[in-house]
Each structure stands twice: as C-alpha cells, then as structure tokens.
C-alpha cells in the first residue's frame, strides 16, 4: 500500500478505501435547516407535498404602467364591465332612424341629435357628435320614416336611462335603456321593427 501525498488512501490490495464524503455547498441548507423552515414561509399557492404551485390558488395580477392615464383606465374598466354584463338576450335591429336625446337640466332643456345604431326591445345605442352623459332619466324621441310616400313621420317617445358613452367610429356612441313608453307606443315600435328586414339575431356581433 502506498500513500500519495495530498490524496486519500488508495489500496491496491485488501485494505478498504475510505468512502468519499459529499461536499455541501456553503449556500445550500442542510437537511436539518430545511426541516426547521416553518410551513408559513412557503409562497402563496405553493403545494409543499408536490413541490409544484397549485394553479387553483394562484391569482394573476395585471401590472399597470405608472404612466397610464387613470381617467382613461377607469373609463375603459367601466365600459368593459358594462359590455360584459349586458347580455344580448333580445333581437337587435340595425335601423338608422333619426333620434333626439333630451335632458332637462335645472335651468334649461338640452337637446342632442343623432342616429340610431341598433335597437332592441330593452334599449338602443345611438351615434351623436357630442360627448354627453347624464345621471338620472332622459327622454328619447325617435323619428320612424314613413312607410308610404306622403305619409307623415311617426314619433316614438320613451323615457330612458343612459348606460355608457364611448368614442366610436369618429362619433360618440351612447347606450340607453328603455324605462317608460307612452301608451301603446312600445307595440307600435316593435311591430315596425319586426316587419323590417334589419334583424340581427341574439348572440351575433
């Protein structure tokens, strides 16, 4: 048997070889240190049994840029909520009738004119040149084109509530919910819509 300087013993015969001791890096915790770590130190959503994150408990948080305009972000968030919540359960009709939106203020009555974008039994959207939004109730006056030459334009008046106003296609699109019709005018409106060829079935864009 020979001893090599600076090396472990090497046996050429029957002498046993000393087992090598695995090195433990200084930055790697020992088994005892790992056992001493409390369970509460694990990151949220981490499954200690499998060692993998539990995706059912993970919440993704969107990182908003600090330079983003808070007013724009708030407006977009509100519109997205409204857009998600307004389920289109009724047939919509793509008519382009003239319409007036009338708001009664404290001192005066303001009127804004535009055209219907689409309409259903429960409400409509309209295009207007003005960015307006009022809390409370407003009045809509729709002008139904005559069905025959020489027949008068028919007016439908309905009390409504404004839902949203957004910029769309170089104009402002205003969404409104119908509240109260004058006597018999809802039936007149629906009969006129159902006889048209402008129906867009539920679920379509």
N, C-alpha and C positions, 0 to 999 in steps of 0.2 A: 504494500500500500504506500502510495506517495502522497504528499501534501503539497498542493500547489499554492504558492503564496497569494494571498488576497482572494482566494476562491474557497468554495465549500469543499468538504472532503469528497474525493472521488474514489470509489472502490473498484478494484479490478478482480476482487475475489469474493469472499462470502460476507465481508463486512457490509452492514446495511448503510444505505445512503440516507442522510438526514433529509426529511421532507421539506420542500420549499414552502416558506410562509408567504401567502399572497400579500402584496403590498396594498395598503389602504391609502388612497389619496387624501391629502390634508383637508380638501374641501368636501369630501364625501362623508355623510354622517354614518356612524356605526349603527349596528342593529339595535343596540340599547338606546341610542339617541333617537332613532326613528320611532321606537315604541313609546318614548316619552312625549312625543308631539301630540297634543290634545286633538280630538276629532273636530273641534270648532275651528281649527286653523285651516281646514280644507276650504278651497274656493267654493262659492255657491254653485250648486248644480253638479258637483263632483261626487261620483259614486265611489266610496272608499273600498267596496268589495271588489268591483271590477277594474278600478283604476281608470275608468273612462268617464267623461262627462255625461250626465243624464240630460239629454236634449229636451226632455219634457219640462225640465225646471229652468232651462236657460231662457233668459229674456233678452232679446236683441234691442239695443237702444241706438237710435239714429243719432249720429253726431252732427249737429247743425253748425254750420260755419258761423263764426262770430260776425262776419261781415254781412250776413244776410239781413235784409230789412225786416224787423219784427212785424211791422204792419202788413207787409206782403205775406209773410209766413202765416200770420193769424188769419188773413182773408182766405188764403188757399186752404188752410186747415178747415175753416168753417164750411167752405164750398165742398170740400171732399166729403165731409160728414153728411151734408145735405144731399149730395149726389148719391151717397151710399144708402141713405135712409129712405129716399123717395123711390120706392119700388113701383115700377110701371105696371100696375095691375089692370089698367083700362086701356082701351083702344085710343091711340092718338091719331089726330088728323092734321095733315100738313097743309093747312089753308093759309093764305096770305092776306087776310082781311085787314082793313084799316081799323085802328083802335085808339082810344083816348084813355089815358090814366089820369084821374082827377084826385087831388089831395086837398082836403080842407084844412088850411092852417089856422092859426089864431086870428090873424088879421085879414087874410085873403085866401082865395081859392086858386090853386096852381094846376094847370093842365099840361100834359106831356103827350105827344102824338107819336105813333109808330105803326108797326105792322105785326100781326100775329106770326109767330114762328111755327108753333104747333099747339094743339089744344086737345083736351080730353074732357071727360065728364067732371073731373075734380079740379081742373085748373088749366093754365096755359103758360107759355113763355112768349115774350114779345121782344122785338128789337126797337131800340129807342136811341136817339142821338145824345141823350143826356144821362149822366151817371147819377141816378136818383135812387134813394132807398128811404122808406118811411116806416116807422113802427106804427102799429095800430092798423086801422082799416082805410082802404082807398076804394074808389069807385071806378069801374071799367065800363066803357061804352063801346061795344063792338058794332061795326057797320057791315051788315050782311049784304053783299051785292045782289041786285035784283035777278030773279030767275028768268024774267022775260023783259024784252025791250019795252020801255015805257013804264015799267013797274017801279014803285018807289023803293029806296034803300030802307031796309029794316034795321032798326036799332035794338040791340040787346043790352040791358043794363044789369050789372051784377056787382054786389059788394064783395070785396076780396081782401086778401092779406098778402103782403109782399114776403117772399121767401128768400130770394137772393138777387143780387145784381152783379154781373161779371162782364168783363170786356171780351167780346167775341166777334170775329169777322168784321173788324173796323167799326163796330157799333156796340152798344151795351145791351146784353140780353138780361131781361128781367123775368124771374119766375114768380108766378102768383097762384094762390089757392083760392078757389071759389068759396064764398061763405053763404050769401043770400041772393037769390034771384027775385026779380019782380014776378008777380003772379003769372003763371003759365009760360014764362019766357024760357025756362030751362027746357021744357018739352019742345018749344019752337027751335031752340038751338040744337038739341040732339036730333030732332027729325031732319034738320037741314044737314047736319054732319053725316048722319047715316045714309042720306041719299046722295052724298058726294062720292067721288072716286079717289078721295085723298086719305083713305085709312091706312095707318101703319100699325100692324098688329102688335100685341104685347110681347115684350122680350126682344123686339128688334131695336136697333140703334136709332 
